[in-house]
Amino acid sequence: MPLAPLARVPDAVEMLDRPAPFADLSDCLDTIARFNACFGGRFLTLRHVQRLIARLPAGRPVTVVDVGTGCADLPRALVRWARRAGRPVRVIALDRDPDMLRVARRYIADCPEVTLLQGDALSLPLKPESVDVVMSALTLHHLEPEPAIRFLGELDTAAGTGWLVNDLLRGRLAYAMVWLVTRLFTRNRMARHDGPLSVRRAYTLAETARLCEKAGLFDVRLYGYGPLSRLCAVRVKR
C-alpha cells in the first residue's frame, strides 16, 4: 500500500527564524551554503537567472536583487559568473536579519558589485520594475500561505524582466534525504533541526501553483526537480 503524501506542517518555527547565538547562526549559514552548492540548489538558481539575464541586451548593466539572501552565497556566485561571461551586473542582497547580513558581509568581501540591504521580503524597499531580475532561494517555505502570496506579489512588482523562486519540494524522499545529510555532514544543531523541518514546511508544485494564482500570477512556469528535492517558479515579464 503506497504511503500517504507528506503533509505540510503549518506554523512551525525554525531556529533560523528565532534569535540565535551569532556563532551558531554563522555556522548554520555556512552549512546551508555548502549544501546548496553540493546538492544542486545553487546551480538551479543560477541557471534560471542566467536565462532571464540572456533576454537583456548584451553589454547593458543588469540589476539583480536576491531576496532573503542569508549569507549571500548566491550573489557571490552570480557575480563570479557575470565576470567570466563579461556581463556587467549589480546585485542587491536583501535580508531582514542584521546578523545574517553580518555573515553576508564576509561572503561578499571581494565582490564590490554586491550591495547589502536590510529589508522585509513582504514589503520590498524597491519601486515597481526598478530592477531587472529578482531571485529568491529557500525563503518561500518560511512563509505561511497568506504571507507567501504577498511575497510572490512583491517579487513580481519589483522585477522588470522576470523573477525566480527556488525552494525545497516537499516529499517523503526529500525529508529522508535531508534528515540523513544533516546527520552525516554537519554537527550544527540549527541545521540538524531546521533541515528536515524545512522540508515539512515546503510546498508541492500544485500548492505553489495555487499560491501564484492567488497572487494573480497565472503565467508562472513551475519546474520540479525530484532527485534534487527542489522546485523552481519562474515568471518572464518581458
C-alpha positions in Angstrom: 0.0 0.0 0.0 1.5 3.3 -1.0 2.4 5.8 1.7 0.2 8.9 2.0 1.7 12.2 0.8 3.8 14.0 3.3 1.6 16.6 5.0 2.8 20.2 5.4 3.4 21.3 8.9 1.9 24.8 9.3 3.1 27.5 11.7 6.2 25.6 12.7 9.2 27.8 13.7 12.7 27.1 12.5 15.6 28.1 14.6 16.8 30.4 11.9 13.5 32.4 12.4 14.3 33.0 16.1 17.2 34.9 17.8 20.3 32.7 18.0 23.9 33.0 19.1 25.8 34.5 16.3 28.4 31.7 16.1 25.6 29.1 15.7 23.9 31.3 13.0 27.1 31.8 11.1 28.0 28.1 11.1 24.4 27.2 10.1 24.5 29.6 7.1 27.9 28.2 6.1 26.3 24.7 6.2 23.4 25.8 4.1 25.7 27.4 1.5 27.8 24.3 1.3 24.8 22.0 0.9 23.3 24.5 -1.7 26.5 24.1 -3.7 27.0 20.3 -3.3 23.4 19.2 -4.0 22.5 21.4 -6.9 20.4 24.2 -5.4 22.8 26.9 -6.4 23.2 25.5 -9.9 19.5 25.6 -10.5 19.1 29.2 -9.3 22.0 30.4 -11.4 20.8 28.6 -14.5 17.4 30.2 -14.4 18.7 33.6 -13.6 21.2 33.4 -16.4 18.3 32.6 -18.8 16.5 35.7 -17.6 19.6 37.9 -18.0 20.1 36.5 -21.5 16.9 38.2 -22.5 18.5 41.6 -21.9 20.8 43.4 -24.4 24.4 42.2 -24.1 26.7 44.8 -22.5 23.9 46.6 -20.7 24.4 46.6 -16.9 22.0 44.2 -15.2 20.5 44.7 -11.8 19.5 41.7 -9.7 18.0 41.5 -6.3 18.4 38.5 -4.0 15.5 38.4 -1.5 16.2 36.6 1.7 19.9 36.4 0.8 21.1 34.7 4.0 24.9 34.6 3.7 24.8 36.0 0.2 26.4 32.9 -1.4 24.1 33.2 -4.4 25.0 36.9 -5.1 28.7 36.0 -4.9 28.3 33.0 -7.3 26.3 35.2 -9.7 28.9 37.9 -9.7 31.7 35.4 -10.4 29.7 34.0 -13.3 29.0 37.5 -14.6 32.7 38.4 -14.6 33.5 35.3 -16.6 30.7 36.0 -19.0 31.6 39.6 -19.4 28.1 40.8 -18.2 28.1 44.0 -16.1 26.0 43.2 -13.1 24.9 44.9 -9.8 23.4 42.7 -7.2 21.4 43.8 -4.1 21.5 41.2 -1.4 18.5 41.8 0.9 17.6 40.2 4.2 15.7 41.4 7.2 18.1 39.9 9.8 21.1 42.2 10.6 23.1 39.2 11.9 22.6 37.4 8.6 23.9 40.5 6.8 26.9 40.4 9.1 27.7 36.9 7.8 27.0 38.0 4.2 29.5 40.8 4.5 32.2 38.2 4.9 31.0 36.3 1.9 30.9 39.3 -0.5 34.1 41.0 0.8 35.7 40.5 -2.7 32.6 41.4 -4.6 32.1 45.2 -4.9 29.3 44.5 -7.3 27.1 43.4 -4.3 25.3 45.8 -2.0 23.8 44.6 1.2 20.4 45.9 2.2 18.2 45.3 5.2 14.6 44.9 4.3 11.4 42.8 4.5 10.5 40.4 1.8 6.8 41.2 2.4 7.4 44.9 1.8 10.4 45.3 -0.5 12.0 48.7 -0.4 12.0 48.8 -4.3 10.0 50.8 -6.8 7.9 48.9 -9.3 10.0 47.3 -12.0 13.1 49.1 -10.7 15.3 46.1 -11.1 15.8 43.7 -14.0 15.7 40.3 -12.2 14.6 39.2 -8.7 15.7 35.9 -7.3 14.9 34.2 -4.0 16.1 30.8 -2.7 14.9 28.9 0.4 12.7 31.7 1.5 9.2 30.6 0.4 8.9 27.7 2.8 9.4 30.0 5.8 6.1 31.7 4.9 2.6 30.5 5.5 0.2 30.7 2.6 -1.1 34.3 3.0 2.3 35.9 3.5 3.6 33.7 0.7 1.0 35.1 -1.7 2.1 38.6 -0.7 5.7 37.7 -1.1 5.2 36.5 -4.7 3.4 39.7 -5.5 6.2 41.7 -4.1 8.8 39.9 -6.3 6.6 40.4 -9.4 6.1 44.1 -8.7 9.8 44.8 -8.3 11.0 42.8 -11.3 11.2 44.4 -14.8 12.3 41.3 -16.8 11.4 38.4 -14.6 11.9 36.6 -11.3 12.8 33.2 -9.9 11.9 31.4 -6.7 13.9 28.3 -5.8 12.8 26.2 -2.8 12.5 22.8 -1.4 10.0 20.4 -2.8 8.1 18.6 -0.1 8.0 14.8 -0.2 9.0 11.8 1.8 12.1 11.1 -0.1 13.2 14.7 0.3 12.6 14.5 4.0 14.6 11.3 4.3 17.5 12.7 2.3 17.7 16.0 4.2 17.5 14.2 7.5 20.3 11.9 6.5 22.5 14.6 5.1 22.2 16.8 8.1 23.2 13.9 10.4 26.1 12.8 8.3 27.7 16.1 7.1 27.1 18.7 9.9 27.2 18.9 13.6 25.4 22.3 13.7 22.3 21.9 15.8 20.4 24.6 13.9 21.0 22.8 10.6 20.0 19.4 12.0 16.8 20.9 13.4 15.8 23.2 10.6 16.8 21.0 7.6 14.1 18.3 8.0 11.6 20.8 9.3 12.2 23.0 6.2 11.1 20.1 4.0 7.9 19.7 6.2 7.2 23.4 5.7 7.9 23.4 2.0 5.2 23.4 -0.7 4.4 21.0 -3.5 4.2 22.0 -7.2 0.4 22.1 -7.0 0.4 24.1 -3.9 2.9 26.6 -5.3 0.7 26.9 -8.4 -2.2 27.8 -6.3 -0.2 30.4 -4.4 0.8 32.0 -7.7 -2.8 32.1 -8.9 -4.0 33.7 -5.7 -1.3 36.3 -6.2 -2.8 37.0 -9.7 0.1 35.4 -11.5 -1.2 32.9 -14.0 1.7 32.5 -16.3 4.3 31.3 -13.9 6.3 28.3 -15.1 6.9 25.6 -12.5 9.8 23.2 -12.6 10.1 20.2 -10.3 13.5 18.6 -9.8 12.6 15.4 -7.8 16.1 14.0 -7.5 17.3 17.3 -6.1 14.2 17.8 -4.0 13.8 21.3 -5.4 11.1 23.3 -7.2 11.6 26.5 -9.2 8.9 29.0 -10.1 9.9 31.4 -12.9 8.0 34.3 -14.5 9.2 36.1 -17.6 7.6 39.5 -17.8 9.1 40.8 -21.0 
